[in-house]
Amino acid sequence: MTTTIQTAVETANQVNEIESPQFPNNDNLENLTDKARQQHNGEFFGDFVHQSQDMAANQGFRNVSQLWINQTLTFEQAKNEICGQLTGTYDVKANLERFVPKLTEQFFPVVNTETNNSTMQQKISFGFLDQETGKFHEPTRIALDQLSKVLGLGSGNASIANRLINGDSQDREMLTELVTNQLRHVDLEKERFFRLRSDGTMRAFLGKNYSVVPQEWFLDTLEEIVPNGRISHLNGDGDTCYFNLLIPDSLRTETDSEYGGMLACGNSEIGQRAVATLPSVFRAICMNGCIWDQVEGVAYIRKKHIGITDLNLLKTQIADNLNRQIPLLNQGIDTMQSLKAIQSGNNASIKHHIAAICKLTTGQTSQPLAKKCVEFYSSQKTEENITAFDLLQSFTRAAQEFKGQEKETYEQIAGNEIMQWNDSDWSIVFARAMKIKPAEFKTVYGAQYASQI
């Protein structure tokens, strides 16, 4: 059994030890699970989850508890949560002469909960004055640790810099003097990489050749490799994050497998961790997020964020390592991605396109479904123009808002019908969108939409 974030964190912790660009010994993990079952006398601990809990089979994850799948995130939700924490972040390549060690004095109110009176309390902070912008930046623990290594002040919690910054005002004054003195012994004209944020923090202090692998790119890449996957066990922040990517059963070649598949992922924009992905299979994930009977494969780990300029190559390596160990149905993935190239090209609104699909599907749609499709289209669209891919995604996302048989029906409409349409079928949809009549508009959406035709 694995705790909720253990897999992703342990993967990231291997970064400085393992690099596997040639993918050694990364065979299909199904071969390993058979051996594991034999060692357990034909049974797994995780079997009890299947026997005692409702599984999310209707959502495409038959080895994950329904209660846990409800706590996972779509790619869009994960991007909003992770990338949202990067607001105001910007990178600077400059020499150390630009940033001067400095103490700043701040006052903030402290409220006495018993008397409800407030007093002003002084705070002396250590940081760096950006001489170009005039802004003061207080280093985070990570940035201070990176600076300490360069200045020969040690690293980690026991470093001189860390002890002094967590001391009193006199300690921070001594830290300012110590850093100023140590800067005499380094090349001040050497270009460095600084990660700064508008909230007044310095997030990273690294060498000039450091290359950021953006979190947004990482998530977009994973979505291309594993469309409709779910982000689970998310931990960390925008700077550094770890999570497990759950692979839909429909994407796997082992359609009758007793095991679920996932990819433990980690990435850091500030030099803490490398890009890391570790495929694994598991018997079950229970309602509390515990992973039962997990069999791990071989990680792909890019050891350093230095000189990473070919992100397409990095994408290929991640996909190759995953597919060798948990073979995916490339045809299904290619089908999903090819839908992005099928564009409407007419002036009909998104409401007209959704209405056209509802009128053309053989499955029974509903006014609430159509309205949800319009709502989620805007939040999930990937292209500027209306595409078959984004139309399909609006239906798959909208289906998740319903329950029971209704939800299953809408998922089948999206997966078993709309996803199977070819170019000719979509041409019919786009043409139909131009010819939607007021009466049809009213039938699909309800009376309130009829006037908007």
Secondary structure, 3 states (H helix, E strand, C coil): CECCCHHHHHHHHCCCCCCCCCCCCCCCCHHHHHHHHHHCCCCCCCHHHHHHCCEEHHHCEEEEEHHHHCCCECHHHHHHHHHHCCCCEEEEEEEHHHEEEEEEEEEEEEECCCCCCEEEEEEEEEEEEECCCCCEEEECHHHHHHHHHHHCCCCCCCCHHHHHHCCCHHHHHHHHHHHHHHHHHCCCCCEEEEEEECCCEEEEEEECCECCCCHHHHHHHHHHHCCCCEEEEEEECCCEEEEEEEECHHHECCCCCCCEEEEEEEEECCCCCCCEEEEEEECEECCCCCEECCEECCCEECCCCECCCCHHHHHHHHHHHHHHHCCECHHHHHHHHHHHHCECCCCCCHHHHHHHHHHHCCCCCCHHHHHHHHHHHHHHCCCCCCEHHHHHHHHHHHHCCCCHHHHHHHHHHHHHHHHHCCHHHHHHHHHHHCCCCHHHHHHHHCHHHHCCC
